[in-house]
Amino acid sequence: MLEQKGAKYKEFRVDNDPKLRQIMAKKSNRRTVPQIWINDKHIGGCDELYALERSDKLDKLLNI
């Protein structure tokens, strides 16, 4: 969905990097992936991202 919107993003693969996964878990207070941040704001996971899209709030967060 982010690609379809033309949003630039950076993916951090934490599945094979225990140290990076620990950092992500501490920062988000969650252990599941993906965890999504937009402009340093923690959004949550995929379900929350799609909820933002359904409520027409995602484009504003992405500045598009």
All heavy atoms as a GROMACS GRO file, in nm:
protein
  530
    1MET      N    1   0.082  -0.118   0.000
    1MET     CA    2   0.000   0.000   0.000
    1MET      C    3   0.087   0.125   0.000
    1MET      O    4   0.056   0.221  -0.068
    1MET     CB    5  -0.092   0.001   0.122
    1MET     CG    6  -0.170   0.129   0.133
    1MET     SD    7  -0.292   0.145   0.266
    1MET     CE    8  -0.228   0.052   0.398
    2LEU      N    9   0.195   0.124   0.078
    2LEU     CA   10   0.283   0.241   0.082
    2LEU      C   11   0.346   0.267  -0.054
    2LEU      O   12   0.358   0.382  -0.096
    2LEU     CB   13   0.390   0.223   0.190
    2LEU     CG   14   0.338   0.218   0.333
    2LEU    CD1   15   0.452   0.185   0.429
    2LEU    CD2   16   0.268   0.346   0.372
    3GLU      N   17   0.384   0.162  -0.123
    3GLU     CA   18   0.440   0.179  -0.258
    3GLU      C   19   0.336   0.236  -0.353
    3GLU      O   20   0.367   0.324  -0.433
    3GLU     CB   21   0.494   0.046  -0.310
    3GLU     CG   22   0.621   0.004  -0.242
    3GLU     CD   23   0.669  -0.132  -0.287
    3GLU    OE1   24   0.607  -0.195  -0.376
    3GLU    OE2   25   0.770  -0.178  -0.232
    4GLN      N   26   0.213   0.188  -0.345
    4GLN     CA   27   0.107   0.237  -0.432
    4GLN      C   28   0.080   0.385  -0.409
    4GLN      O   29   0.043   0.457  -0.500
    4GLN     CB   30  -0.023   0.158  -0.408
    4GLN     CG   31  -0.016   0.017  -0.459
    4GLN     CD   32  -0.140  -0.061  -0.420
    4GLN    OE1   33  -0.209  -0.031  -0.324
    4GLN    NE2   34  -0.167  -0.166  -0.497
    5LYS      N   35   0.101   0.431  -0.287
    5LYS     CA   36   0.081   0.572  -0.255
    5LYS      C   37   0.203   0.657  -0.289
    5LYS      O   38   0.200   0.777  -0.276
    5LYS     CB   39   0.049   0.586  -0.106
    5LYS     CG   40  -0.088   0.532  -0.070
    5LYS     CD   41  -0.117   0.558   0.075
    5LYS     CE   42  -0.263   0.534   0.104
    5LYS     NZ   43  -0.351   0.632   0.045
    6GLY      N   44   0.312   0.591  -0.330
    6GLY     CA   45   0.433   0.663  -0.362
    6GLY      C   46   0.511   0.709  -0.240
    6GLY      O   47   0.597   0.796  -0.249
    7ALA      N   48   0.480   0.649  -0.125
    7ALA     CA   49   0.548   0.685  -0.001
    7ALA      C   50   0.685   0.618   0.004
    7ALA      O   51   0.698   0.500  -0.028
    7ALA     CB   52   0.465   0.642   0.119
    8LYS      N   53   0.784   0.694   0.043
    8LYS     CA   54   0.917   0.637   0.063
    8LYS      C   55   0.924   0.581   0.204
    8LYS      O   56   0.871   0.640   0.298
    8LYS     CB   57   1.023   0.744   0.042
    8LYS     CG   58   1.030   0.792  -0.100
    8LYS     CD   59   1.140   0.893  -0.119
    8LYS     CE   60   1.140   0.939  -0.264
    8LYS     NZ   61   1.246   1.033  -0.291
    9TYR      N   62   0.987   0.466   0.216
    9TYR     CA   63   1.000   0.405   0.348
    9TYR      C   64   1.129   0.325   0.354
    9TYR      O   65   1.188   0.291   0.252
    9TYR     CB   66   0.880   0.317   0.380
    9TYR     CG   67   0.862   0.199   0.287
    9TYR    CD1   68   0.920   0.077   0.316
    9TYR    CD2   69   0.788   0.210   0.171
    9TYR    CE1   70   0.905  -0.032   0.231
    9TYR    CE2   71   0.771   0.103   0.085
    9TYR     CZ   72   0.829  -0.018   0.116
    9TYR     OH   73   0.814  -0.124   0.032
   10LYS      N   74   1.170   0.298   0.474
   10LYS     CA   75   1.289   0.217   0.496
   10LYS      C   76   1.249   0.098   0.581
   10LYS      O   77   1.183   0.114   0.684
   10LYS     CB   78   1.397   0.299   0.569
   10LYS     CG   79   1.527   0.226   0.582
   10LYS     CD   80   1.636   0.317   0.634
   10LYS     CE   81   1.768   0.244   0.637
   10LYS     NZ   82   1.876   0.328   0.684
   11GLU      N   83   1.285  -0.020   0.535
   11GLU     CA   84   1.251  -0.143   0.604
   11GLU      C   85   1.371  -0.192   0.683
   11GLU      O   86   1.483  -0.197   0.632
   11GLU     CB   87   1.210  -0.250   0.502
   11GLU     CG   88   1.175  -0.382   0.564
   11GLU     CD   89   1.133  -0.485   0.460
   11GLU    OE1   90   1.134  -0.453   0.339
   11GLU    OE2   91   1.100  -0.596   0.500
   12PHE      N   92   1.347  -0.225   0.808
   12PHE     CA   93   1.451  -0.284   0.893
   12PHE      C   94   1.411  -0.427   0.921
   12PHE      O   95   1.307  -0.452   0.983
   12PHE     CB   96   1.464  -0.207   1.025
   12PHE     CG   97   1.510  -0.066   1.010
   12PHE    CD1   98   1.419   0.037   0.995
   12PHE    CD2   99   1.645  -0.036   1.009
   12PHE    CE1  100   1.460   0.168   0.980
   12PHE    CE2  101   1.688   0.094   0.995
   12PHE     CZ  102   1.596   0.196   0.981
   13ARG      N  103   1.491  -0.521   0.876
   13ARG     CA  104   1.462  -0.662   0.897
   13ARG      C  105   1.513  -0.704   1.034
   13ARG      O  106   1.632  -0.707   1.057
   13ARG     CB  107   1.528  -0.747   0.789
   13ARG     CG  108   1.482  -0.720   0.646
   13ARG     CD  109   1.337  -0.761   0.624
   13ARG     NE  110   1.310  -0.896   0.666
   13ARG     CZ  111   1.292  -0.999   0.585
   13ARG    NH1  112   1.298  -0.982   0.455
   13ARG    NH2  113   1.267  -1.119   0.633
   14VAL      N  114   1.421  -0.731   1.125
   14VAL     CA  115   1.458  -0.767   1.261
   14VAL      C  116   1.447  -0.917   1.287
   14VAL      O  117   1.487  -0.964   1.393
   14VAL     CB  118   1.374  -0.690   1.366
   14VAL    CG1  119   1.393  -0.541   1.350
   14VAL    CG2  120   1.228  -0.727   1.358
   15ASP      N  121   1.395  -0.991   1.189
   15ASP     CA  122   1.372  -1.133   1.211
   15ASP      C  123   1.500  -1.214   1.231
   15ASP      O  124   1.498  -1.314   1.301
   15ASP     CB  125   1.286  -1.193   1.100
   15ASP     CG  126   1.332  -1.158   0.960
   15ASP    OD1  127   1.419  -1.072   0.944
   15ASP    OD2  128   1.278  -1.216   0.864
   16ASN      N  129   1.610  -1.172   1.174
   16ASN     CA  130   1.736  -1.246   1.189
   16ASN      C  131   1.840  -1.166   1.266
   16ASN      O  132   1.959  -1.199   1.261
   16ASN     CB  133   1.791  -1.284   1.052
   16ASN     CG  134   1.707  -1.390   0.984
   16ASN    OD1  135   1.658  -1.482   1.049
   16ASN    ND2  136   1.687  -1.376   0.854
   17ASP      N  137   1.798  -1.062   1.335
   17ASP     CA  138   1.891  -0.977   1.408
   17ASP      C  139   1.836  -0.954   1.549
   17ASP      O  140   1.758  -0.860   1.572
   17ASP     CB  141   1.908  -0.844   1.336
   17ASP     CG  142   2.017  -0.758   1.394
   17ASP    OD1  143   2.050  -0.773   1.514
   17ASP    OD2  144   2.069  -0.672   1.320
   18PRO      N  145   1.874  -1.041   1.645
   18PRO     CA  146   1.818  -1.030   1.780
   18PRO      C  147   1.841  -0.894   1.846
   18PRO      O  148   1.752  -0.844   1.916
   18PRO     CB  149   1.893  -1.139   1.859
   18PRO     CG  150   1.940  -1.235   1.755
   18PRO     CD  151   1.965  -1.153   1.632
   19LYS      N  152   1.955  -0.832   1.821
   19LYS     CA  153   1.982  -0.702   1.881
   19LYS      C  154   1.886  -0.595   1.825
   19LYS      O  155   1.829  -0.516   1.900
   19LYS     CB  156   2.127  -0.661   1.856
   19LYS     CG  157   2.165  -0.532   1.923
   19LYS     CD  158   2.312  -0.499   1.903
   19LYS     CE  159   2.345  -0.368   1.972
   19LYS     NZ  160   2.485  -0.333   1.955
   20LEU      N  161   1.869  -0.595   1.694
   20LEU     CA  162   1.778  -0.499   1.631
   20LEU      C  163   1.634  -0.525   1.673
   20LEU      O  164   1.557  -0.432   1.697
   20LEU     CB  165   1.793  -0.505   1.479
   20LEU     CG  166   1.726  -0.395   1.398
   20LEU    CD1  167   1.773  -0.257   1.442
   20LEU    CD2  168   1.756  -0.415   1.250
   21ARG      N  169   1.597  -0.652   1.686
   21ARG     CA  170   1.462  -0.686   1.732
   21ARG      C  171   1.438  -0.636   1.874
   21ARG      O  172   1.331  -0.586   1.906
   21ARG     CB  173   1.439  -0.836   1.723
   21ARG     CG  174   1.296  -0.874   1.749
   21ARG     CD  175   1.274  -1.025   1.729
   21ARG     NE  176   1.135  -1.056   1.742
   21ARG     CZ  177   1.052  -1.078   1.641
   21ARG    NH1  178   1.096  -1.073   1.518
   21ARG    NH2  179   0.927  -1.107   1.663
   22GLN      N  180   1.539  -0.647   1.958
   22GLN     CA  181   1.530  -0.599   2.096
   22GLN      C  182   1.510  -0.447   2.098
   22GLN      O  183   1.428  -0.395   2.175
   22GLN     CB  184   1.654  -0.638   2.175
   22GLN     CG  185   1.650  -0.599   2.320
   22GLN     CD  186   1.775  -0.642   2.393
   22GLN    OE1  187   1.881  -0.661   2.334
   22GLN    NE2  188   1.764  -0.658   2.523
   23ILE      N  189   1.582  -0.376   2.013
   23ILE     CA  190   1.567  -0.231   2.004
   23ILE      C  191   1.425  -0.195   1.960
   23ILE      O  192   1.362  -0.107   2.016
   23ILE     CB  193   1.672  -0.171   1.908
   23ILE    CG1  194   1.812  -0.185   1.968
   23ILE    CG2  195   1.641  -0.026   1.876
   23ILE    CD1  196   1.925  -0.157   1.870
   24MET      N  197   1.375  -0.266   1.858
   24MET     CA  198   1.241  -0.241   1.809
   24MET      C  199   1.137  -0.267   1.918
   24MET      O  200   1.046  -0.188   1.939
   24MET     CB  201   1.211  -0.330   1.686
   24MET     CG  202   1.080  -0.301   1.620
   24MET     SD  203   0.942  -0.422   1.627
   24MET     CE  204   0.993  -0.566   1.706
   25ALA      N  205   1.152  -0.377   1.991
   25ALA     CA  206   1.057  -0.412   2.096
   25ALA      C  207   1.058  -0.307   2.208
   25ALA      O  208   0.952  -0.270   2.259
   25ALA     CB  209   1.090  -0.550   2.152
   26LYS      N  210   1.175  -0.260   2.243
   26LYS     CA  211   1.184  -0.159   2.348
   26LYS      C  212   1.121  -0.027   2.302
   26LYS      O  213   1.050   0.039   2.377
   26LYS     CB  214   1.330  -0.136   2.386
   26LYS     CG  215   1.349  -0.043   2.502
   26LYS     CD  216   1.494  -0.034   2.544
   26LYS     CE  217   1.509   0.059   2.664
   26LYS     NZ  218   1.647   0.069   2.706
   27LYS      N  219   1.147   0.010   2.178
   27LYS     CA  220   1.094   0.136   2.125
   27LYS      C  221   0.942   0.133   2.107
   27LYS      O  222   0.875   0.233   2.130
   27LYS     CB  223   1.162   0.166   1.991
   27LYS     CG  224   1.132   0.302   1.934
   27LYS     CD  225   1.213   0.328   1.809
   27LYS     CE  226   1.176   0.464   1.751
   27LYS     NZ  227   1.247   0.492   1.627
   28SER      N  228   0.887   0.017   2.069
   28SER     CA  229   0.744   0.008   2.040
   28SER      C  230   0.662  -0.054   2.153
   28SER      O  231   0.539  -0.048   2.149
   28SER     CB  232   0.722  -0.076   1.914
   28SER     OG  233   0.759  -0.211   1.938
   29ASN      N  234   0.729  -0.116   2.249
   29ASN     CA  235   0.661  -0.192   2.355
   29ASN      C  236   0.579  -0.307   2.297
   29ASN      O  237   0.477  -0.347   2.353
   29ASN     CB  238   0.571  -0.102   2.441
   29ASN     CG  239   0.652  -0.010   2.528
   29ASN    OD1  240   0.753  -0.050   2.584
   29ASN    ND2  241   0.610   0.114   2.537
   30ARG      N  242   0.622  -0.357   2.181
   30ARG     CA  243   0.557  -0.471   2.116
   30ARG      C  244   0.664  -0.564   2.062
   30ARG      O  245   0.774  -0.522   2.030
   30ARG     CB  246   0.468  -0.425   2.001
   30ARG     CG  247   0.354  -0.337   2.048
   30ARG     CD  248   0.262  -0.307   1.934
   30ARG     NE  249   0.156  -0.218   1.975
   30ARG     CZ  250   0.059  -0.184   1.897
   30ARG    NH1  251   0.052  -0.229   1.773
   30ARG    NH2  252  -0.035  -0.102   1.940
   31ARG      N  253   0.629  -0.691   2.049
   31ARG     CA  254   0.725  -0.790   2.000
   31ARG      C  255   0.692  -0.840   1.860
   31ARG      O  256   0.769  -0.912   1.800
   31ARG     CB  257   0.730  -0.909   2.095
   31ARG     CG  258   0.784  -0.871   2.233
   31ARG     CD  259   0.830  -0.996   2.303
   31ARG     NE  260   0.922  -0.980   2.411
   31ARG     CZ  261   1.045  -0.930   2.407
   31ARG    NH1  262   1.092  -0.884   2.296
   31ARG    NH2  263   1.121  -0.927   2.513
   32THR      N  264   0.575  -0.806   1.809
   32THR     CA  265   0.535  -0.856   1.677
   32THR      C  266   0.588  -0.764   1.567
   32THR      O  267   0.620  -0.649   1.591
   32THR     CB  268   0.382  -0.865   1.667
   32THR    OG1  269   0.326  -0.734   1.687
   32THR    CG2  270   0.325  -0.962   1.770
   33VAL      N  271   0.596  -0.820   1.449
   33VAL     CA  272   0.636  -0.742   1.332
   33VAL      C  273   0.526  -0.752   1.228
   33VAL      O  274   0.456  -0.853   1.222
   33VAL     CB  275   0.771  -0.790   1.274
   33VAL    CG1  276   0.883  -0.758   1.369
   33VAL    CG2  277   0.769  -0.937   1.241
   34PRO      N  278   0.508  -0.651   1.147
   34PRO     CA  279   0.586  -0.528   1.144
   34PRO      C  280   0.541  -0.429   1.252
   34PRO      O  281   0.428  -0.436   1.300
   34PRO     CB  282   0.556  -0.470   1.006
   34PRO     CG  283   0.415  -0.512   0.979
   34PRO     CD  284   0.403  -0.651   1.042
   35GLN      N  285   0.630  -0.341   1.286
   35GLN     CA  286   0.598  -0.222   1.365
   35GLN      C  287   0.630  -0.105   1.275
   35GLN      O  288   0.735  -0.101   1.212
   35GLN     CB  289   0.677  -0.217   1.496
   35GLN     CG  290   0.636  -0.323   1.595
   35GLN     CD  291   0.489  -0.314   1.630
   35GLN    OE1  292   0.435  -0.207   1.658
   35GLN    NE2  293   0.420  -0.428   1.628
   36ILE      N  294   0.538  -0.011   1.268
   36ILE     CA  295   0.546   0.096   1.168
   36ILE      C  296   0.552   0.231   1.238
   36ILE      O  297   0.474   0.258   1.328
   36ILE     CB  298   0.424   0.089   1.074
   36ILE    CG1  299   0.420  -0.048   1.005
   36ILE    CG2  300   0.426   0.204   0.973
   36ILE    CD1  301   0.287  -0.082   0.942
   37TRP      N  302   0.646   0.313   1.192
   37TRP     CA  303   0.659   0.450   1.238
   37TRP      C  304   0.644   0.540   1.116
   37TRP      O  305   0.696   0.510   1.010
   37TRP     CB  306   0.796   0.476   1.299
   37TRP     CG  307   0.813   0.424   1.438
   37TRP    CD1  308   0.799   0.495   1.552
   37TRP    CD2  309   0.849   0.292   1.478
   37TRP    NE1  310   0.823   0.414   1.661
   37TRP    CE2  311   0.854   0.289   1.617
   37TRP    CE3  312   0.876   0.175   1.408
   37TRP    CZ2  313   0.886   0.175   1.690
   37TRP    CZ3  314   0.908   0.062   1.479
   37TRP    CH2  315   0.912   0.061   1.618
   38ILE      N  316   0.574   0.650   1.132
   38ILE     CA  317   0.564   0.751   1.027
   38ILE      C  318   0.608   0.882   1.089
   38ILE      O  319   0.549   0.928   1.187
   38ILE     CB  320   0.421   0.763   0.972
   38ILE    CG1  321   0.378   0.630   0.908
   38ILE    CG2  322   0.412   0.878   0.870
   38ILE    CD1  323   0.234   0.627   0.859
   39ASN      N  324   0.716   0.938   1.033
   39ASN     CA  325   0.772   1.063   1.087
   39ASN      C  326   0.796   1.054   1.237
   39ASN      O  327   0.754   1.139   1.313
   39ASN     CB  328   0.681   1.182   1.053
   39ASN     CG  329   0.666   1.200   0.904
   39ASN    OD1  330   0.760   1.181   0.828
   39ASN    ND2  331   0.547   1.235   0.861
   40ASP      N  332   0.859   0.947   1.279
   40ASP     CA  333   0.894   0.922   1.420
   40ASP      C  334   0.773   0.898   1.511
   40ASP      O  335   0.787   0.892   1.632
   40ASP     CB  336   0.980   1.035   1.477
   40ASP     CG  337   1.117   1.042   1.411
   40ASP    OD1  338   1.171   0.935   1.376
   40ASP    OD2  339   1.167   1.153   1.393
   41LYS      N  340   0.654   0.884   1.454
   41LYS     CA  341   0.535   0.852   1.532
   41LYS      C  342   0.505   0.703   1.516
   41LYS      O  343   0.489   0.655   1.403
   41LYS     CB  344   0.415   0.935   1.486
   41LYS     CG  345   0.290   0.903   1.562
   41LYS     CD  346   0.172   0.985   1.514
   41LYS     CE  347   0.050   0.944   1.594
   41LYS     NZ  348  -0.068   1.014   1.552
   42HIS      N  349   0.497   0.632   1.627
   42HIS     CA  350   0.468   0.490   1.620
   42HIS      C  351   0.321   0.470   1.585
   42HIS      O  352   0.232   0.519   1.654
   42HIS     CB  353   0.501   0.422   1.755
   42HIS     CG  354   0.479   0.275   1.752
   42HIS    ND1  355   0.387   0.213   1.831
   42HIS    CD2  356   0.537   0.178   1.676
   42HIS    CE1  357   0.389   0.083   1.806
   42HIS    NE2  358   0.478   0.060   1.712
   43ILE      N  359   0.297   0.399   1.476
   43ILE     CA  360   0.162   0.374   1.427
   43ILE      C  361   0.109   0.243   1.484
   43ILE      O  362  -0.008   0.231   1.517
   43ILE     CB  363   0.161   0.367   1.272
   43ILE    CG1  364   0.211   0.498   1.212
   43ILE    CG2  365   0.023   0.330   1.220
   43ILE    CD1  366   0.137   0.621   1.258
   44GLY      N  367   0.194   0.145   1.494
   44GLY     CA  368   0.155   0.011   1.536
   44GLY      C  369   0.191  -0.087   1.427
   44GLY      O  370   0.291  -0.069   1.357
   45GLY      N  371   0.108  -0.185   1.409
   45GLY     CA  372   0.134  -0.287   1.307
   45GLY      C  373   0.054  -0.265   1.181
   45GLY      O  374  -0.002  -0.158   1.156
   46CYS      N  375   0.045  -0.370   1.103
   46CYS     CA  376  -0.024  -0.366   0.974
   46CYS      C  377  -0.173  -0.332   0.992
   46CYS      O  378  -0.228  -0.255   0.915
   46CYS     CB  379  -0.007  -0.500   0.904
   46CYS     SG  380  -0.064  -0.503   0.735
   47ASP      N  381  -0.236  -0.391   1.093
   47ASP     CA  382  -0.379  -0.364   1.115
   47ASP      C  383  -0.404  -0.216   1.140
   47ASP      O  384  -0.500  -0.158   1.088
   47ASP     CB  385  -0.432  -0.445   1.233
   47ASP     CG  386  -0.439  -0.594   1.205
   47ASP    OD1  387  -0.435  -0.633   1.086
   47ASP    OD2  388  -0.447  -0.672   1.301
   48GLU      N  389  -0.317  -0.154   1.219
   48GLU     CA  390  -0.333  -0.012   1.248
   48GLU      C  391  -0.309   0.074   1.125
   48GLU      O  392  -0.376   0.175   1.104
   48GLU     CB  393  -0.240   0.030   1.362
   48GLU     CG  394  -0.277  -0.025   1.498
   48GLU     CD  395  -0.226  -0.167   1.525
   48GLU    OE1  396  -0.155  -0.225   1.441
   48GLU    OE2  397  -0.261  -0.220   1.632
   49LEU      N  398  -0.214   0.033   1.042
   49LEU     CA  399  -0.187   0.106   0.918
   49LEU      C  400  -0.310   0.104   0.827
   49LEU      O  401  -0.353   0.207   0.775
   49LEU     CB  402  -0.066   0.046   0.846
   49LEU     CG  403  -0.025   0.117   0.717
   49LEU    CD1  404   0.035   0.254   0.749
   49LEU    CD2  405   0.075   0.032   0.640
   50TYR      N  406  -0.370  -0.013   0.812
   50TYR     CA  407  -0.490  -0.024   0.728
   50TYR      C  408  -0.608   0.050   0.789
   50TYR      O  409  -0.692   0.104   0.718
   50TYR     CB  410  -0.523  -0.170   0.698
   50TYR     CG  411  -0.441  -0.223   0.584
   50TYR    CD1  412  -0.320  -0.288   0.605
   50TYR    CD2  413  -0.483  -0.206   0.452
   50TYR    CE1  414  -0.243  -0.334   0.500
   50TYR    CE2  415  -0.408  -0.252   0.346
   50TYR     CZ  416  -0.288  -0.316   0.370
   50TYR     OH  417  -0.212  -0.361   0.266
   51ALA      N  418  -0.618   0.052   0.922
   51ALA     CA  419  -0.725   0.128   0.988
   51ALA      C  420  -0.710   0.277   0.958
   51ALA      O  421  -0.809   0.347   0.936
   51ALA     CB  422  -0.722   0.102   1.138
   52LEU      N  423  -0.586   0.327   0.957
   52LEU     CA  424  -0.563   0.467   0.921
   52LEU      C  425  -0.607   0.494   0.778
   52LEU      O  426  -0.666   0.598   0.749
   52LEU     CB  427  -0.416   0.504   0.938
   52LEU     CG  428  -0.366   0.520   1.080
   52LEU    CD1  429  -0.215   0.532   1.083
   52LEU    CD2  430  -0.430   0.642   1.145
   53GLU      N  431  -0.581   0.400   0.689
   53GLU     CA  432  -0.622   0.415   0.550
   53GLU      C  433  -0.775   0.418   0.539
   53GLU      O  434  -0.832   0.503   0.470
   53GLU     CB  435  -0.564   0.301   0.465
   53GLU     CG  436  -0.611   0.299   0.322
   53GLU     CD  437  -0.565   0.417   0.237
   53GLU    OE1  438  -0.484   0.500   0.283
   53GLU    OE2  439  -0.612   0.426   0.123
   54ARG      N  440  -0.842   0.326   0.608
   54ARG     CA  441  -0.989   0.320   0.602
   54ARG      C  442  -1.053   0.447   0.660
   54ARG      O  443  -1.160   0.488   0.615
   54ARG     CB  444  -1.041   0.198   0.678
   54ARG     CG  445  -1.021   0.067   0.605
   54ARG     CD  446  -1.094  -0.047   0.673
   54ARG     NE  447  -1.058  -0.065   0.813
   54ARG     CZ  448  -0.955  -0.138   0.856
   54ARG    NH1  449  -0.877  -0.200   0.769
   54ARG    NH2  450  -0.931  -0.149   0.985
   55SER      N  451  -0.987   0.509   0.756
   55SER     CA  452  -1.043   0.630   0.817
   55SER      C  453  -0.994   0.757   0.749
   55SER      O  454  -1.015   0.867   0.800
   55SER     CB  455  -1.009   0.634   0.966
   55SER     OG  456  -0.868   0.646   0.984
   56ASP      N  457  -0.928   0.741   0.633
   56ASP     CA  458  -0.879   0.855   0.554
   56ASP      C  459  -0.780   0.944   0.631
   56ASP      O  460  -0.776   1.064   0.610
   56ASP     CB  461  -0.994   0.940   0.501
   56ASP     CG  462  -1.079   0.865   0.400
   56ASP    OD1  463  -1.021   0.789   0.319
   56ASP    OD2  464  -1.202   0.880   0.403
   57LYS      N  465  -0.701   0.885   0.720
   57LYS     CA  466  -0.602   0.961   0.797
   57LYS      C  467  -0.459   0.933   0.752
   57LYS      O  468  -0.368   1.006   0.788
   57LYS     CB  469  -0.616   0.930   0.946
   57LYS     CG  470  -0.748   0.976   1.003
   57LYS     CD  471  -0.759   0.941   1.149
   57LYS     CE  472  -0.894   0.985   1.204
   57LYS     NZ  473  -0.911   0.945   1.344
   58LEU      N  474  -0.439   0.828   0.674
   58LEU     CA  475  -0.304   0.788   0.638
   58LEU      C  476  -0.237   0.890   0.547
   58LEU      O  477  -0.121   0.925   0.569
   58LEU     CB  478  -0.304   0.649   0.572
   58LEU     CG  479  -0.167   0.594   0.535
   58LEU    CD1  480  -0.076   0.585   0.658
   58LEU    CD2  481  -0.181   0.457   0.470
   59ASP      N  482  -0.306   0.938   0.446
   59ASP     CA  483  -0.245   1.033   0.352
   59ASP      C  484  -0.194   1.157   0.423
   59ASP      O  485  -0.087   1.209   0.392
   59ASP     CB  486  -0.343   1.072   0.242
   59ASP     CG  487  -0.368   0.959   0.144
   59ASP    OD1  488  -0.299   0.855   0.152
   59ASP    OD2  489  -0.455   0.975   0.057
   60LYS      N  490  -0.268   1.205   0.521
   60LYS     CA  491  -0.226   1.323   0.596
   60LYS      C  492  -0.097   1.294   0.672
   60LYS      O  493  -0.005   1.375   0.673
   60LYS     CB  494  -0.334   1.369   0.691
   60LYS     CG  495  -0.300   1.496   0.764
   60LYS     CD  496  -0.414   1.543   0.852
   60LYS     CE  497  -0.373   1.671   0.923
   60LYS     NZ  498  -0.479   1.720   1.011
   61LEU      N  499  -0.089   1.176   0.735
   61LEU     CA  500   0.033   1.138   0.807
   61LEU      C  501   0.152   1.127   0.712
   61LEU      O  502   0.265   1.159   0.750
   61LEU     CB  503   0.013   1.006   0.881
   61LEU     CG  504  -0.065   1.012   1.010
   61LEU    CD1  505  -0.088   0.872   1.064
   61LEU    CD2  506   0.008   1.095   1.114
   62LEU      N  507   0.124   1.079   0.591
   62LEU     CA  508   0.232   1.062   0.492
   62LEU      C  509   0.264   1.192   0.417
   62LEU      O  510   0.353   1.194   0.334
   62LEU     CB  511   0.192   0.954   0.391
   62LEU     CG  512   0.179   0.812   0.445
   62LEU    CD1  513   0.120   0.720   0.339
   62LEU    CD2  514   0.312   0.760   0.495
   63ASN      N  515   0.186   1.295   0.445
   63ASN     CA  516   0.204   1.424   0.376
   63ASN      C  517   0.183   1.412   0.224
   63ASN      O  518   0.258   1.468   0.146
   63ASN     CB  519   0.340   1.487   0.406
   63ASN     CG  520   0.355   1.520   0.552
   63ASN    OD1  521   0.263   1.571   0.615
   63ASN    ND2  522   0.471   1.490   0.608
   64ILE      N  523   0.080   1.336   0.186
   64ILE     CA  524   0.046   1.324   0.043
   64ILE      C  525  -0.099   1.360   0.020
   64ILE      O  526  -0.177   1.370   0.109
   64ILE     CB  527   0.074   1.184  -0.015
   64ILE    CG1  528   0.010   1.074   0.070
   64ILE    CG2  529   0.221   1.161  -0.029
   64ILE    CD1  530   0.025   0.937   0.011
   0.00000   0.00000   0.00000
